[in-house]
Amino acid sequence: MREQFLCQHVPDPPPGVNTNLPPVTEAKPQTNRDRMVEHATNPMCANCHKLMDSIGFGMEKFDATGARRDEITLEFHAPGGGEGKPGRVTRKIVLKIDTSGTVAGIPNSQFNSPAELGAILAKSAQCQECVVRQYFRYTAGRTDTEADRPLILKVTDAFRKSQFKFQEMIVALTVMREFPQKVESQAGKGVKRVASNH
């Protein structure tokens, strides 16, 4: 989410940091949110994880395969199922899921569902620019540089003025990148729209 929709780089964990979460045990059953508390309290982890974890918590109603769930069922097995398989289920514990989340760096970004998160990102100027940057990277076949920023800002402005019509953004990027002199001459004549039906 940070890298694809906000164009932010999340660094790798520092060398030597234990990235394993505490195990879930029958004596201490926990949700993923509970298990991630270590990241919030460990200074070596907190700076990066505050960017990621709260967004991830808002997606917890979907399991690792994308199936929807309203609660987590933990199963605990007796040892010795044979051939490395777990034994019979001895206990099931059902835990409620808290899907409240926020997007650090975006004001008033509390959400409880992916749809609410999508609405927050859609209104974010940073996300709007990132959509343009990602499309620029795709068409240019390279990462943007500081020299590309004026073009990206102009295309983002055109994208906003079109009420976020993706097709209009594609046309604006193509015309502004491939025919910059034409765009400048049209701007000098007071022509507001970058492109018509090209």
Protein Blocks (a to p, Z undefined) as FASTA:
>chain_A
ZZmmnopacddddehiafbdcdddfklgcdfklmmmmmmmmmklmmmmmmmmmmmmmmmm
pcfkopacfbdcdddddehebghiacddfbdcdddddfbdcdehiahiacfbfklmmmmm
mmpmklmmmmmmmmmmmmnopacdfklmmmmmmmmmmmmmnoopaklmmmmmmmmmmmmm
lmmmmmmnopabfbdcZZ
